[in-house]
């Protein structure tokens, strides 16, 4: 269970990463629509697990590899935005949230 501070920091990081992927770091995702669906912060605020959804689904592997290659760059940009709120910037870890793909698969199966 996350405490209030963890929830506030998670929401701020979610907002900042989503904005960065749309504007300043748009070349990292190269034309794919990437949505930050959730952020989970460790109790010591050292790690942030960022769950992203990628559209089109076929490019998810490529986008996830790109995010992993640019994680230090993205962490630096996040650090510039939250530098007044935290002593240290959490390590960012990206995970694929494939729930939308799963829902689409279920809908197709039900139509058949």
N, C-alpha and C positions, 0 to 999 in steps of 0.2 A: 504494500500500500504506500503510495507516494504521499509525502506531506505537502503542505501548501506551497512551501518554497520550491520544492522540486517541480510541482505542477506549473508554477509561474515561469520558472526558468525553461521548462520544456515547451510551453506555449510560445515564449519569446524566441527560442531557437527554431521552432517550427516555422514561425512567421519569417524570421530572418533568412533561413535556408531557402524557403520557397521563393522569397523575393530575390535572393541572389541567383537562383537557378533560372529565373525569368529575365533578369537584367544583366548584372555584372558578369555572371559566369554562364551565360547562355551557350557559349561555344563548348562547354563541357558536355551538355546533353545533345548537342547537334541536331536541332530540329524536332526532337521528340517532346511530347507533352509529359512532363514529370510533375507529379503531385506528391507533396509531403503529407502522408496520411496520419502519421503519429510520431511522437518523440518520447522516449523513455530515458530518464536521467537516473544514474546510480545515486544511492543515498549520500555518498561523499562528493557528488557533483563532478566527478573526474571523468565519467564516460557518458556519452549520449548516443543511444541507439536510434537511428533515424530510419523510419520505414517509408519507402517511396513506391508509388505506383507509376508504371510507365505505359504510355500509349504511343504507338502501336505495340502490342505485346511481343511481336516478333523481334523488336529491337531491345528488349529488356536486358538480355545478356550483355550486349554491346554497351548500353548505357551504364549498367552496374560496374563494368570494368573501367569505364571512363571515370565514374565517380570515385572508385578506389584509387585510380592513378592521380586524381586531383584532390585527394582528401586533405593534404597539407595546405594547399592553396585555399580551399573552402574553409578550413579551420581558421586560417589567418583572417579571412574576410569576416567570419562570424566573430572572431576576437575583437576586431575593430568596432563592431557594433555593440558588443556587450561588455566592453572593457571597464565601464563604470559600475557594473552590477556584480561582477565576479572577480575573485583574485586570480584564478587561472581558468583558461578556456578548456572545456572538456574535450577529450579525445572523441572524434566523430567516427561512428561505425554505421555504414549504410546497409540496409537489408531490403530485399524486394518484398513488397506487399502485393501478393497476387490474388487477393480476394475478389477483385473485380473480374479478373480472368476466370476465376472459379465460378462466379455467379453466371457469367456469360455461358460457360460450358454447361452448367446445370440447366439454364433456360433452353439451350439448343437440344439437350437430351430430352427435356420435357415436351418439346414441340414435335419430336419424332414419334 
